[in-house]
Structure formats: C-alpha cells, structure tokens
C-alpha cells in the first residue's frame, strides 16, 4: 500500500470500530467490565502459571480469590455505608433548617433593599429553575431505571461478567497471539512497540491508580471517622473512589467534609482536624503513592484523563466511563507516535522559500 492507502485503511477501521461500539453500547457493560477485570488480574494468573499450574486452573483460583475479596469487603463496608446514608438522608432536613436559620436574616436584609418588581423577577426565576431541576432529576431517574442499572442488566452483569472474565484470563495468550497474527507484516515491529507502550501506560495508570484509590478511600474513611465527623466513612470511601479522576475525589471529599464539619462542630479545632486529614492524604498520595504505584511514565495528563472520562460518560454512559481511560491511553500513545513521525519527516525541517 501507498502511505495514503495505508492511512485510509486505518481511518476506515477506526470509524467502523467507533460505530460498532456506539451501536452495541447498551449491551457492552458486562463484557467491558470482564475485560477490565481480566486485564487487571492477568499478571496474577501469569505468576501462578510459573509454578507449572494450568492456566485455566490458575485463572479460576485468581477469579475466586478476587470474588471472595470483593464479597468480604462488601460485607464489611456496605452495611456501614448503608447505615450512614440512611442517617444522612434523615439529617438533611435538620441541616437545611440550620442553614436557613443562619442565612435567613441576611437574605431578608438583602431582599428589603429590592423593589417589588425585582422581587417578582427573582421569584419567577426561582420557580423556573426549580422546575428545570425537577425535570432534570426525573430524566436522570428514568435513565437510571431504564438504562445500565436496571435490575435485568445488573443481574446480567453479575452472571455474565465473571464467566467472560474467566475465559479471557484463561485464553489471554491466545488473544495476544491472534492480534499479533493480524498485524500487517510490513509495520509489525513498529506497531508492536506502540502496543507495548499502550500496555505500559494502561498498566501503570489503571492498576496503580486503583491501588491509590483503595488506600485513599480507606485513609479518608478512617481519618474522618477518628475526627468524630458524622458520615465520615461514606464521605471518605466516596472520595477514594472518585480519586480515580484526578483532583475530583479530593475536591469532593474536602468540600463535603468541610460543610458537614461546619454544621456539626462548634469550635475551630475539629474543623481543622478534618481538613488535615485531606492535607495528609494528599501529601502521601503526591510524594509516595503516585510516584511509586503510578509513576511519570504513563504520559496521561490529568486534564486529558478528566476530559476522556466526562466525554465517554456523555457519549456512551457508564460503558463510556469504563473505556475512557484505555482509549485515552491509546490516543495518547498514537498522538505521541504521530508527533515523532512528523518531527522525523522532511516536512518538519522544510525551510521557507
């Protein structure tokens, strides 16, 4: 093929892949989740295989151990989260009353300086915005109940995902060999190098960031609970999970914890101790966890990751969130490769005539 034909071939392949993913997105969730689990656990299967253990048996052991770990953690954490969520929902009216009583005099003083016409405009705008919020919440609930979190889809996720993950882990070397076999021979070495770069990027970020999130969720939950903050476990675990998106988890946890602390505590020291939990967590993450577990080699800028996750969620829902980081890693490697090719081309060194 000529360079133009080669570029056209890969462009058509990319467009077809995007269209297929978009068309099949409603039923992809169990398979994408299984692929993520298999990719995450494949190194453990490889490690057991070094002890002359059959790959199928090794995959079964690792999957059962992973499932048991998830069940145990869920059994320990979910009742606590459920209890604190129920308490939090029950406490919201009280919090709302305290906030209203605190700000009502200020609002009344501000409203006293407004004309009747301005008051009427504000009332109309608030009514309109309230209607918009109710409509938005209703649309979200309808989407959740009819989309990927419906009961049938959840059952399919629980049943299909482990089975698919087992077969993927068992046959992983065959899939790798099959992909290697269809790579064009003329560009084989170059493509293999870039695929290895993609794998290094994914392994460095996904596996490392998952461990970072687990540590931060545990640290925040324990730290906030020790400060005496109500619902600290729920806030801490949620902040840890959201830490997969750079800066989002810490910002969420810091803001929510600060609001709850100001509503709960009277003195400044408890509020300061709550803030110190996040300061210490960020220091540990920034100077120890991320450099050791994730490293700088991944080449994924936080802004690029946040854009990919939000774009994936907007386009494909929860499936898009799951595949956002892998696709961001692939596109990052491809773009860096194209930049290197461009800088090595005669066009880069072309002088102005």
Secondary structure as UniProt FT lines:
FT   HELIX           3..24
FT   HELIX           25..27
FT   HELIX           29..49
FT   TURN            50..52
FT   HELIX           55..112
FT   HELIX           116..146
FT   TURN            147..149
FT   HELIX           151..170
FT   HELIX           172..182
FT   HELIX           185..187
FT   HELIX           188..202
FT   HELIX           203..207
FT   HELIX           208..226
FT   TURN            227..228
FT   TURN            230..231
FT   HELIX           232..242
FT   TURN            243..244
FT   TURN            246..247
FT   HELIX           248..264
FT   HELIX           268..284
FT   HELIX           285..294
FT   HELIX           296..298
FT   HELIX           302..316
FT   HELIX           318..344
FT   HELIX           346..349
//
